[in-house]
Amino acid sequence: MKTRRFSKQEKSWMLYDWANSAYSIIVTTAVFPLFFKAVATDSGLSDATSTAYLGYTIAIATFILAMLSPILGTIADYEGLKKRFFVFFFSLGAGSTALLAFVPGDHWLILLILYTVTAVGFAGANVFYDAFLVDVTEENRMHDISTRGYGLGYIGSCIPFLISIALIVLAQLEIIPLSFYAASKIAFLITALWWAAFTIPMLKHVTQRYYKKREARPIANSFKQLGQTFKEVRQYKPLFLFLLAYFFYIDGVGTIIRMSTAYGSDLGISATDLLIVLFVTQIVAAPCSILYGRLSQRFTGKKMLYAGICVYIVVCVYAFFLRTTLDFWILAMLVATSQGGIQALSRSYFAKLVPKQKANEFFGFYNVFGKFAAVMGPLLLGLTTQLTGNTNAGVFSLIALFLIGFALLAKVPEPKDEQRHSYAS
């Protein structure tokens, strides 16, 4: 039988990963941390202190969204509201990313405040973007669509990232008349424009298929519904156990992604080397993300989640002994093999478990678990780094999150369709 091609809705949904992944690599992972570290150094902050401050800022941003996510989720399950909330947070994220280019001088505190706004906008849009997965495709295609979205994101982000790297490297080599700071600010503008331009298909073609009818006082009712949703989530034992496991292991994943550049900078790795490593990481991560989706069809999504967690445990152990640029390369390539796959399969695995008509409501809890977890990881890394004066020890401390997540995931029963698919393969 001929395999059905991707629909316009599926393509438009996947293309948003292409659009917003520029933010993930340029602002979250690469250029902004280096830019902030340089500004902080000029302001007299030590390496350990500035890394800790960045970790605390990430924790604050994710805490804000963690408080908002379940409430927004219940409101946006009403007819026609999911798209409106998506547009608001996307606009907030892209707009504030552009504003990073206009922060004057050595105002490191303003940078952190504005970065918090960009992070809330980016993650807030993702709450609704993730929930749209149930609207654009069927259940048996979710793993494939989700992992392909991540794959497209890694490929797409390489283009603006490569332009940004070229600008920064040429500026540092004094080949073009720009400073490192000016080149970095141009990178922020490129990110915002790329994000906005490739979000247009999502805005035009993706619509909400599953919803609840609107009722009076939706905001007040959302608070009532929040308590009811928590009770319902607890009644779905596999779903609740998965959320607990996800709470821990995704925290470690997110912390390593967000803090990797600051970590490398503390080890004395040059900005140019860090940018090149992160660029290659994107290239390697793209096919590996798609490979996770393919392998999940043969070995089930749960087993591939096990594989991803094990890779990250190795990363934490190896990070403790990291000393050279070569070590950082090896560490980055290990992360590249699994960072997209573990996130994509978590998203699609959860989508298989939720009631479709309450997808946004349940994805609100999915995101709140992820966001509250993301408060813990950066705090753990920041505190350990400050107490020991050693960033390696901070990364090693994250191993506890992966071990707990693995143990809890082991208690989650396999969905019936995954069992059948595994046996058939």
DRENDO-1510 file (C-alpha; in Angstrom, 1 decimal, always signed):
<recs>
REC; n; res; u; v; w
REC; 1; MET; +0.0; +0.0; +0.0 .
REC; 2; LYS; +1.3; +3.5; -0.9 .
REC; 3; THR; +2.4; +5.6; +2.0 .
REC; 4; ARG; +0.4; +8.8; +2.4 .
REC; 5; ARG; +2.4; +12.0; +1.9 .
REC; 6; PHE; +2.4; +14.7; +4.6 .
REC; 7; SER; -0.7; +16.9; +4.6 .
REC; 8; LYS; -0.5; +20.7; +4.4 .
REC; 9; GLN; -1.3; +20.9; +8.1 .
REC; 10; GLU; +1.4; +18.4; +9.0 .
REC; 11; LYS; +4.0; +20.3; +6.9 .
REC; 12; SER; +3.0; +23.6; +8.4 .
REC; 13; TRP; +3.1; +22.3; +11.9 .
REC; 14; MET; +6.6; +20.7; +11.4 .
REC; 15; LEU; +7.8; +23.9; +9.8 .
REC; 16; TYR; +7.3; +25.8; +13.0 .
REC; 17; ASP; +10.2; +23.7; +14.5 .
REC; 18; TRP; +12.2; +25.0; +11.5 .
REC; 19; ALA; +11.2; +28.5; +12.5 .
REC; 20; ASN; +11.7; +28.6; +16.3 .
REC; 21; SER; +14.8; +26.4; +16.5 .
REC; 22; ALA; +16.8; +29.4; +15.4 .
REC; 23; TYR; +16.0; +30.8; +18.8 .
REC; 24; SER; +16.9; +27.6; +20.5 .
REC; 25; ILE; +20.4; +27.5; +19.2 .
REC; 26; ILE; +21.3; +31.2; +18.8 .
REC; 27; VAL; +19.6; +32.7; +21.9 .
REC; 28; THR; +19.2; +29.8; +24.3 .
REC; 29; THR; +22.4; +27.8; +23.6 .
REC; 30; ALA; +25.1; +29.7; +21.7 .
REC; 31; VAL; +25.3; +33.4; +21.0 .
REC; 32; PHE; +23.3; +34.9; +23.9 .
REC; 33; PRO; +25.3; +33.0; +26.6 .
REC; 34; LEU; +28.6; +34.1; +25.1 .
REC; 35; PHE; +27.3; +37.6; +24.6 .
REC; 36; PHE; +26.1; +37.7; +28.2 .
REC; 37; LYS; +29.3; +36.2; +29.6 .
REC; 38; ALA; +31.4; +38.9; +27.7 .
REC; 39; VAL; +29.2; +41.7; +29.0 .
REC; 40; ALA; +29.3; +40.3; +32.6 .
REC; 41; THR; +33.1; +40.0; +32.4 .
REC; 42; ASP; +33.4; +43.6; +31.3 .
REC; 43; SER; +31.2; +44.5; +34.3 .
REC; 44; GLY; +33.6; +42.7; +36.7 .
REC; 45; LEU; +31.6; +39.5; +37.4 .
REC; 46; SER; +33.6; +36.3; +37.8 .
REC; 47; ASP; +33.0; +33.3; +35.5 .
REC; 48; ALA; +31.3; +31.2; +38.2 .
REC; 49; THR; +29.1; +34.1; +39.3 .
REC; 50; SER; +27.9; +35.0; +35.8 .
REC; 51; THR; +27.2; +31.3; +35.0 .
REC; 52; ALA; +25.2; +31.0; +38.3 .
REC; 53; TYR; +23.3; +34.2; +37.5 .
REC; 54; LEU; +22.4; +32.8; +34.0 .
REC; 55; GLY; +21.2; +29.6; +35.7 .
REC; 56; TYR; +19.1; +31.5; +38.2 .
REC; 57; THR; +17.6; +33.6; +35.3 .
REC; 58; ILE; +16.6; +30.4; +33.4 .
REC; 59; ALA; +15.0; +29.1; +36.6 .
REC; 60; ILE; +13.0; +32.3; +37.1 .
REC; 61; ALA; +11.8; +32.3; +33.5 .
REC; 62; THR; +10.7; +28.7; +33.6 .
REC; 63; PHE; +9.0; +29.2; +37.0 .
REC; 64; ILE; +6.9; +32.0; +35.5 .
REC; 65; LEU; +5.8; +29.8; +32.7 .
REC; 66; ALA; +5.3; +26.8; +35.0 .
REC; 67; MET; +2.7; +28.9; +36.9 .
REC; 68; LEU; +1.0; +30.0; +33.7 .
REC; 69; SER; +1.0; +26.8; +31.7 .
REC; 70; PRO; -1.9; +24.8; +33.3 .
REC; 71; ILE; -4.1; +27.8; +33.5 .
REC; 72; LEU; -3.5; +28.8; +29.9 .
REC; 73; GLY; -4.0; +25.2; +28.9 .
REC; 74; THR; -7.5; +25.0; +30.3 .
REC; 75; ILE; -8.5; +28.3; +28.8 .
REC; 76; ALA; -7.1; +27.5; +25.4 .
REC; 77; ASP; -9.0; +24.2; +25.2 .
REC; 78; TYR; -12.1; +26.4; +24.4 .
REC; 79; GLU; -13.1; +26.8; +20.8 .
REC; 80; GLY; -10.8; +29.2; +18.8 .
REC; 81; LEU; -8.5; +30.1; +21.7 .
REC; 82; LYS; -5.6; +27.8; +21.1 .
REC; 83; LYS; -4.4; +29.8; +18.1 .
REC; 84; ARG; -4.9; +33.1; +19.8 .
REC; 85; PHE; -2.6; +32.1; +22.7 .
REC; 86; PHE; -0.1; +30.7; +20.3 .
REC; 87; VAL; +0.0; +34.0; +18.4 .
REC; 88; PHE; +0.4; +36.0; +21.5 .
REC; 89; PHE; +3.4; +34.1; +22.9 .
REC; 90; PHE; +5.0; +33.7; +19.5 .
REC; 91; SER; +4.8; +37.5; +19.1 .
REC; 92; LEU; +6.1; +38.1; +22.6 .
REC; 93; GLY; +9.1; +35.8; +22.0 .
REC; 94; ALA; +10.1; +37.0; +18.5 .
REC; 95; GLY; +9.5; +40.7; +19.4 .
REC; 96; SER; +11.6; +40.6; +22.6 .
REC; 97; THR; +14.4; +38.6; +20.8 .
REC; 98; ALA; +14.7; +41.5; +18.3 .
REC; 99; LEU; +14.9; +43.9; +21.3 .
REC; 100; LEU; +18.0; +42.2; +22.6 .
REC; 101; ALA; +19.8; +43.9; +19.8 .
REC; 102; PHE; +19.1; +47.3; +21.3 .
REC; 103; VAL; +20.3; +46.8; +24.9 .
REC; 104; PRO; +23.0; +49.5; +25.4 .
REC; 105; GLY; +26.5; +49.1; +26.8 .
REC; 106; ASP; +27.3; +46.8; +29.7 .
REC; 107; HIS; +23.8; +46.4; +31.1 .
REC; 108; TRP; +24.0; +42.8; +32.0 .
REC; 109; LEU; +20.9; +42.9; +34.3 .
REC; 110; ILE; +18.7; +44.4; +31.5 .
REC; 111; LEU; +20.0; +41.6; +29.3 .
REC; 112; LEU; +18.9; +39.0; +31.8 .
REC; 113; ILE; +15.5; +40.6; +32.3 .
REC; 114; LEU; +14.8; +40.8; +28.5 .
REC; 115; TYR; +16.1; +37.2; +28.1 .
REC; 116; THR; +13.5; +36.1; +30.6 .
REC; 117; VAL; +10.8; +37.7; +28.5 .
REC; 118; THR; +12.1; +36.0; +25.3 .
REC; 119; ALA; +12.2; +32.6; +27.1 .
REC; 120; VAL; +8.6; +33.0; +28.4 .
REC; 121; GLY; +7.4; +33.9; +24.9 .
REC; 122; PHE; +9.3; +31.0; +23.3 .
REC; 123; ALA; +8.2; +28.4; +25.8 .
REC; 124; GLY; +4.7; +29.7; +26.0 .
REC; 125; ALA; +4.2; +29.4; +22.2 .
REC; 126; ASN; +5.5; +25.8; +22.5 .
REC; 127; VAL; +2.8; +24.9; +25.0 .
REC; 128; PHE; +0.2; +25.5; +22.3 .
REC; 129; TYR; +2.4; +24.3; +19.4 .
REC; 130; ASP; +2.9; +20.9; +21.1 .
REC; 131; ALA; -0.8; +20.6; +21.8 .
REC; 132; PHE; -1.6; +21.3; +18.1 .
REC; 133; LEU; +0.0; +17.9; +17.3 .
REC; 134; VAL; -3.3; +16.1; +18.0 .
REC; 135; ASP; -5.1; +18.5; +15.6 .
REC; 136; VAL; -2.8; +18.0; +12.6 .
REC; 137; THR; -2.3; +14.2; +12.4 .
REC; 138; GLU; -3.5; +10.8; +13.4 .
REC; 139; GLU; -2.3; +8.9; +16.5 .
REC; 140; ASN; -0.3; +6.3; +14.5 .
REC; 141; ARG; +1.7; +9.1; +12.8 .
REC; 142; MET; +2.5; +11.2; +15.9 .
REC; 143; HIS; +6.0; +9.7; +16.6 .
REC; 144; ASP; +7.0; +10.2; +12.9 .
REC; 145; ILE; +5.6; +13.8; +12.6 .
REC; 146; SER; +7.1; +14.8; +16.0 .
REC; 147; THR; +10.6; +13.5; +15.3 .
REC; 148; ARG; +10.6; +14.9; +11.8 .
REC; 149; GLY; +9.6; +18.3; +13.2 .
REC; 150; TYR; +12.7; +18.2; +15.5 .
REC; 151; GLY; +14.8; +17.0; +12.6 .
REC; 152; LEU; +13.6; +20.0; +10.4 .
REC; 153; GLY; +14.3; +22.3; +13.4 .
REC; 154; TYR; +18.0; +21.2; +13.6 .
REC; 155; ILE; +18.4; +21.6; +9.8 .
REC; 156; GLY; +16.6; +24.9; +9.6 .
REC; 157; SER; +18.4; +26.4; +12.6 .
REC; 158; CYS; +21.8; +25.7; +10.9 .
REC; 159; ILE; +21.1; +28.4; +8.3 .
REC; 160; PRO; +20.7; +31.5; +10.5 .
REC; 161; PHE; +23.2; +30.0; +12.9 .
REC; 162; LEU; +25.8; +29.7; +10.1 .
REC; 163; ILE; +25.2; +33.3; +9.1 .
REC; 164; SER; +25.6; +34.4; +12.7 .
REC; 165; ILE; +28.8; +32.4; +13.2 .
REC; 166; ALA; +30.3; +33.9; +10.0 .
REC; 167; LEU; +29.5; +37.4; +11.2 .
REC; 168; ILE; +31.0; +36.8; +14.7 .
REC; 169; VAL; +34.1; +35.0; +13.5 .
REC; 170; LEU; +34.8; +37.6; +10.8 .
REC; 171; ALA; +34.3; +40.3; +13.3 .
REC; 172; GLN; +36.7; +38.7; +15.8 .
REC; 173; LEU; +39.3; +38.3; +13.0 .
REC; 174; GLU; +38.8; +42.0; +12.1 .
REC; 175; ILE; +37.9; +41.1; +8.5 .
REC; 176; ILE; +34.7; +43.1; +8.7 .
REC; 177; PRO; +34.3; +46.4; +10.6 .
REC; 178; LEU; +32.1; +45.0; +13.4 .
REC; 179; SER; +32.8; +44.2; +17.0 .
REC; 180; PHE; +31.8; +40.9; +18.7 .
REC; 181; TYR; +29.0; +42.8; +20.4 .
REC; 182; ALA; +27.6; +44.3; +17.2 .
REC; 183; ALA; +27.8; +41.0; +15.3 .
REC; 184; SER; +26.0; +39.3; +18.2 .
REC; 185; LYS; +23.2; +41.9; +18.1 .
REC; 186; ILE; +22.8; +41.3; +14.4 .
REC; 187; ALA; +22.4; +37.6; +15.1 .
REC; 188; PHE; +19.5; +38.4; +17.5 .
REC; 189; LEU; +17.8; +40.3; +14.7 .
REC; 190; ILE; +18.3; +37.5; +12.2 .
REC; 191; THR; +16.8; +35.1; +14.7 .
REC; 192; ALA; +13.7; +37.1; +15.2 .
REC; 193; LEU; +13.1; +37.6; +11.5 .
REC; 194; TRP; +13.7; +33.9; +10.7 .
REC; 195; TRP; +11.3; +32.9; +13.5 .
REC; 196; ALA; +8.6; +35.2; +12.3 .
REC; 197; ALA; +8.9; +34.4; +8.6 .
REC; 198; PHE; +8.6; +30.7; +8.9 .
REC; 199; THR; +5.8; +30.8; +11.4 .
REC; 200; ILE; +3.5; +32.1; +8.7 .
REC; 201; PRO; +2.4; +28.6; +7.3 .
REC; 202; MET; +1.5; +27.6; +10.9 .
REC; 203; LEU; -0.6; +30.7; +11.3 .
REC; 204; LYS; -2.3; +30.1; +7.9 .
REC; 205; HIS; -3.0; +26.4; +7.8 .
REC; 206; VAL; -3.1; +24.9; +11.3 .
REC; 207; THR; -6.5; +25.0; +13.0 .
REC; 208; GLN; -7.9; +23.6; +16.2 .
REC; 209; ARG; -10.0; +20.5; +15.5 .
REC; 210; TYR; -10.5; +19.3; +19.1 .
REC; 211; TYR; -12.1; +21.7; +21.6 .
REC; 212; LYS; -14.7; +22.5; +24.2 .
REC; 213; LYS; -17.5; +24.9; +23.6 .
REC; 214; ARG; -17.0; +28.3; +25.2 .
REC; 215; GLU; -18.9; +29.1; +28.3 .
REC; 216; ALA; -19.3; +32.1; +30.6 .
REC; 217; ARG; -16.4; +33.3; +32.8 .
REC; 218; PRO; -13.7; +31.1; +31.1 .
REC; 219; ILE; -10.9; +32.4; +33.2 .
REC; 220; ALA; -12.7; +31.8; +36.5 .
REC; 221; ASN; -13.8; +28.4; +35.2 .
REC; 222; SER; -10.2; +27.6; +34.2 .
REC; 223; PHE; -9.1; +27.7; +37.8 .
REC; 224; LYS; -11.9; +25.2; +38.7 .
REC; 225; GLN; -11.0; +23.1; +35.7 .
REC; 226; LEU; -7.3; +23.1; +36.8 .
REC; 227; GLY; -8.2; +21.2; +40.0 .
REC; 228; GLN; -10.4; +18.8; +38.0 .
REC; 229; THR; -7.7; +18.2; +35.5 .
REC; 230; PHE; -5.2; +17.3; +38.2 .
REC; 231; LYS; -7.7; +14.7; +39.5 .
REC; 232; GLU; -8.2; +13.4; +36.0 .
REC; 233; VAL; -4.4; +13.1; +35.4 .
REC; 234; ARG; -4.0; +11.1; +38.5 .
REC; 235; GLN; -6.7; +8.7; +37.4 .
REC; 236; TYR; -4.7; +8.0; +34.2 .
REC; 237; LYS; -2.0; +6.0; +36.0 .
REC; 238; PRO; +0.3; +5.5; +32.9 .
REC; 239; LEU; +0.0; +9.2; +32.0 .
REC; 240; PHE; +0.7; +10.3; +35.6 .
REC; 241; LEU; +3.7; +8.0; +36.0 .
REC; 242; PHE; +5.1; +9.2; +32.7 .
REC; 243; LEU; +4.7; +12.9; +33.8 .
REC; 244; LEU; +6.7; +12.1; +37.0 .
REC; 245; ALA; +9.5; +10.5; +35.0 .
REC; 246; TYR; +9.5; +13.3; +32.5 .
REC; 247; PHE; +9.7; +15.8; +35.3 .
REC; 248; PHE; +13.1; +14.5; +36.2 .
REC; 249; TYR; +14.9; +13.4; +33.0 .
REC; 250; ILE; +13.8; +16.4; +30.8 .
REC; 251; ASP; +15.1; +18.7; +33.5 .
REC; 252; GLY; +18.6; +17.3; +33.0 .
REC; 253; VAL; +18.2; +17.5; +29.2 .
REC; 254; GLY; +17.1; +21.2; +29.2 .
REC; 255; THR; +19.8; +22.3; +31.7 .
REC; 256; ILE; +22.6; +20.8; +29.7 .
REC; 257; ILE; +21.3; +22.4; +26.5 .
REC; 258; ARG; +20.8; +25.8; +28.1 .
REC; 259; MET; +24.1; +25.9; +30.1 .
REC; 260; SER; +26.4; +24.2; +27.6 .
REC; 261; THR; +27.9; +27.3; +26.2 .
REC; 262; ALA; +28.5; +29.0; +29.5 .
REC; 263; TYR; +30.0; +25.7; +30.7 .
REC; 264; GLY; +32.4; +25.6; +27.8 .
REC; 265; SER; +33.3; +29.2; +28.3 .
REC; 266; ASP; +34.2; +28.6; +31.9 .
REC; 267; LEU; +36.6; +25.8; +30.7 .
REC; 268; GLY; +38.5; +28.4; +28.6 .
REC; 269; ILE; +37.2; +27.2; +25.2 .
REC; 270; SER; +37.2; +30.1; +22.8 .
REC; 271; ALA; +34.0; +31.6; +21.5 .
REC; 272; THR; +34.9; +30.6; +17.9 .
REC; 273; ASP; +35.5; +27.0; +18.9 .
REC; 274; LEU; +32.2; +26.9; +20.9 .
REC; 275; LEU; +30.2; +28.2; +18.0 .
REC; 276; ILE; +31.7; +25.7; +15.6 .
REC; 277; VAL; +31.0; +22.8; +18.0 .
REC; 278; LEU; +27.4; +23.9; +18.4 .
REC; 279; PHE; +27.0; +24.2; +14.7 .
REC; 280; VAL; +28.2; +20.7; +14.1 .
REC; 281; THR; +26.0; +19.5; +17.0 .
REC; 282; GLN; +23.0; +20.8; +15.0 .
REC; 283; ILE; +24.0; +19.0; +11.9 .
REC; 284; VAL; +24.5; +15.7; +13.8 .
REC; 285; ALA; +21.3; +16.1; +15.8 .
REC; 286; ALA; +19.0; +16.4; +12.7 .
REC; 287; PRO; +19.4; +12.9; +11.3 .
REC; 288; CYS; +19.7; +11.4; +14.9 .
REC; 289; SER; +16.3; +12.9; +15.8 .
REC; 290; ILE; +14.7; +11.3; +12.7 .
REC; 291; LEU; +16.5; +8.1; +13.5 .
REC; 292; TYR; +15.0; +8.0; +17.0 .
REC; 293; GLY; +11.6; +8.1; +15.3 .
REC; 294; ARG; +12.4; +5.3; +13.0 .
REC; 295; LEU; +13.9; +3.2; +15.8 .
REC; 296; SER; +10.8; +3.8; +17.9 .
REC; 297; GLN; +8.7; +2.0; +15.3 .
REC; 298; ARG; +10.9; -1.0; +15.7 .
REC; 299; PHE; +11.8; -1.0; +19.4 .
REC; 300; THR; +8.9; +1.2; +20.8 .
REC; 301; GLY; +9.1; +4.8; +22.0 .
REC; 302; LYS; +9.7; +3.8; +25.6 .
REC; 303; LYS; +12.8; +1.8; +24.8 .
REC; 304; MET; +14.2; +4.7; +22.8 .
REC; 305; LEU; +13.5; +7.0; +25.7 .
REC; 306; TYR; +15.6; +4.6; +27.9 .
REC; 307; ALA; +18.4; +4.9; +25.3 .
REC; 308; GLY; +18.3; +8.7; +25.4 .
REC; 309; ILE; +18.4; +8.8; +29.2 .
REC; 310; CYS; +21.4; +6.4; +29.3 .
REC; 311; VAL; +23.3; +8.6; +26.8 .
REC; 312; TYR; +22.7; +11.6; +29.1 .
REC; 313; ILE; +23.9; +9.7; +32.1 .
REC; 314; VAL; +27.2; +9.0; +30.2 .
REC; 315; VAL; +27.3; +12.7; +29.4 .
REC; 316; CYS; +27.1; +13.7; +33.1 .
REC; 317; VAL; +29.9; +11.3; +34.0 .
REC; 318; TYR; +32.1; +12.3; +31.2 .
REC; 319; ALA; +31.6; +16.0; +32.0 .
REC; 320; PHE; +33.1; +15.6; +35.4 .
REC; 321; PHE; +36.4; +14.7; +33.8 .
REC; 322; LEU; +36.2; +17.2; +31.0 .
REC; 323; ARG; +39.4; +19.3; +30.5 .
REC; 324; THR; +40.1; +20.0; +26.9 .
REC; 325; THR; +38.4; +21.3; +23.7 .
REC; 326; LEU; +38.5; +17.7; +22.3 .
REC; 327; ASP; +36.7; +16.5; +25.4 .
REC; 328; PHE; +34.0; +19.2; +24.8 .
REC; 329; TRP; +33.7; +18.0; +21.2 .
REC; 330; ILE; +33.1; +14.4; +22.3 .
REC; 331; LEU; +30.6; +15.6; +24.9 .
REC; 332; ALA; +28.7; +17.7; +22.3 .
REC; 333; MET; +28.5; +14.8; +19.9 .
REC; 334; LEU; +27.1; +12.5; +22.6 .
REC; 335; VAL; +24.4; +15.1; +23.3 .
REC; 336; ALA; +23.7; +15.5; +19.6 .
REC; 337; THR; +22.8; +11.9; +19.2 .
REC; 338; SER; +19.9; +12.1; +21.6 .
REC; 339; GLN; +18.8; +15.6; +22.5 .
REC; 340; GLY; +16.2; +15.9; +19.7 .
REC; 341; GLY; +15.1; +12.3; +19.9 .
REC; 342; ILE; +14.4; +12.3; +23.6 .
REC; 343; GLN; +12.4; +15.5; +23.4 .
REC; 344; ALA; +10.4; +14.6; +20.3 .
REC; 345; LEU; +9.5; +11.1; +21.6 .
REC; 346; SER; +8.5; +12.5; +24.9 .
REC; 347; ARG; +6.1; +14.9; +23.2 .
REC; 348; SER; +4.5; +12.2; +20.9 .
REC; 349; TYR; +4.5; +9.5; +23.7 .
REC; 350; PHE; +2.5; +11.9; +25.9 .
REC; 351; ALA; +0.2; +12.8; +22.9 .
REC; 352; LYS; -0.7; +9.1; +22.6 .
REC; 353; LEU; -1.9; +9.0; +26.2 .
REC; 354; VAL; -4.1; +12.1; +26.4 .
REC; 355; PRO; -7.8; +12.4; +25.6 .
REC; 356; LYS; -7.9; +14.3; +22.3 .
REC; 357; GLN; -10.7; +16.8; +23.2 .
REC; 358; LYS; -8.6; +17.8; +26.3 .
REC; 359; ALA; -5.3; +17.9; +24.6 .
REC; 360; ASN; -4.3; +21.5; +25.5 .
REC; 361; GLU; -5.5; +21.0; +29.1 .
REC; 362; PHE; -3.4; +17.9; +29.5 .
REC; 363; PHE; -0.5; +19.5; +27.6 .
REC; 364; GLY; -0.6; +22.3; +30.0 .
REC; 365; PHE; +0.3; +19.8; +32.7 .
REC; 366; TYR; +2.9; +18.3; +30.4 .
REC; 367; ASN; +4.5; +21.7; +30.1 .
REC; 368; VAL; +4.1; +22.6; +33.7 .
REC; 369; PHE; +5.9; +19.4; +34.8 .
REC; 370; GLY; +8.7; +20.2; +32.3 .
REC; 371; LYS; +8.9; +23.9; +33.3 .
REC; 372; PHE; +8.9; +23.2; +37.1 .
REC; 373; ALA; +11.6; +20.6; +36.5 .
REC; 374; ALA; +13.6; +23.2; +34.5 .
REC; 375; VAL; +13.6; +25.4; +37.6 .
REC; 376; MET; +15.3; +22.6; +39.6 .
REC; 377; GLY; +18.1; +21.7; +37.2 .
REC; 378; PRO; +19.7; +25.2; +36.7 .
REC; 379; LEU; +19.4; +25.9; +40.4 .
REC; 380; LEU; +21.1; +22.6; +41.2 .
REC; 381; LEU; +23.9; +23.3; +38.7 .
REC; 382; GLY; +24.2; +26.9; +39.8 .
REC; 383; LEU; +24.4; +26.1; +43.5 .
REC; 384; THR; +26.8; +23.2; +43.0 .
REC; 385; THR; +29.0; +25.4; +40.8 .
REC; 386; GLN; +29.1; +28.2; +43.4 .
REC; 387; LEU; +29.7; +25.9; +46.3 .
REC; 388; THR; +32.5; +24.0; +44.7 .
REC; 389; GLY; +33.8; +26.6; +42.3 .
REC; 390; ASN; +33.8; +23.9; +39.7 .
REC; 391; THR; +31.4; +23.8; +36.8 .
REC; 392; ASN; +32.2; +20.2; +36.1 .
REC; 393; ALA; +30.8; +19.2; +39.4 .
REC; 394; GLY; +27.7; +21.2; +38.7 .
REC; 395; VAL; +27.0; +19.2; +35.5 .
REC; 396; PHE; +27.8; +15.9; +37.2 .
REC; 397; SER; +25.2; +16.7; +39.9 .
REC; 398; LEU; +22.5; +16.4; +37.1 .
REC; 399; ILE; +23.0; +12.7; +36.9 .
REC; 400; ALA; +20.6; +12.3; +39.8 .
REC; 401; LEU; +17.8; +13.7; +37.7 .
REC; 402; PHE; +18.4; +11.1; +34.9 .
REC; 403; LEU; +18.6; +8.2; +37.3 .
REC; 404; ILE; +15.3; +9.1; +39.0 .
REC; 405; GLY; +13.6; +9.6; +35.6 .
REC; 406; PHE; +14.8; +6.3; +34.4 .
REC; 407; ALA; +13.5; +4.5; +37.4 .
REC; 408; LEU; +10.1; +6.1; +37.2 .
REC; 409; LEU; +9.8; +5.5; +33.4 .
REC; 410; ALA; +10.4; +1.8; +34.1 .
REC; 411; LYS; +7.0; +1.8; +35.9 .
REC; 412; VAL; +5.1; +3.2; +33.0 .
REC; 413; PRO; +3.3; +0.4; +31.1 .
REC; 414; GLU; +3.7; +0.2; +27.3 .
REC; 415; PRO; +0.7; +1.6; +25.3 .
REC; 416; LYS; -1.1; -1.2; +23.5 .
REC; 417; ASP; -0.5; +0.2; +20.1 .
REC; 418; GLU; +3.3; +0.4; +20.8 .
REC; 419; GLN; +3.3; -3.3; +21.9 .
REC; 420; ARG; +1.5; -4.4; +18.8 .
REC; 421; HIS; +3.8; -2.3; +16.6 .
REC; 422; SER; +6.9; -3.7; +18.3 .
REC; 423; TYR; +5.8; -7.3; +17.8 .
REC; 424; ALA; +4.8; -6.7; +14.2 .
REC; 425; SER; +8.3; -5.4; +13.4 .
</recs>
